[in-house]
């Protein structure tokens, strides 16, 4: 393995699940959960969509950045409608890798781009504030239970 490949493969510490949310239907309020089972299609209590967008994740640290761009404090996780909030590890550095989150194993696939609903939820500039900070979509490699406080770390 090259020196650059070694650097890319490295990580300092595991992340931690700080929030879990599910949306049972389109455009309904997201429900905060203490634990959830991730199936092959996504969260069992979510309007799951199997494939590369089965689960959505965002970094806790980005909630403050988004709020800062809007001239306020951290954005509440439910506003962004992601399934899992993780702190302490750079999710962008995990693209394409298998990541164990609780008992489940996910593979980060594509960025979770903001939708026009961010203007509705966050106000003027909401869409632009989320750009580059909206998190990641992931496919399910191995189903399993995820609880608040569970670790998130690469397995490959």
Buried (B, 14 or more C-beta within 10 A) or exposed (E): EEEEEEEEEEBEEBBBBBBBBBBEEEEEEBBEBEEBBBBEBBBEBBEBEEEBBBBBBBBBBBBBBBBEBBEEEBBEBBBBBBBBBBBBBEBBEBBEBBBBBBBBBBBBBEBBEBEEBBBEBBEEEBBBBBEEBBBBBBBBBBBBEBEBEBBBBBEE
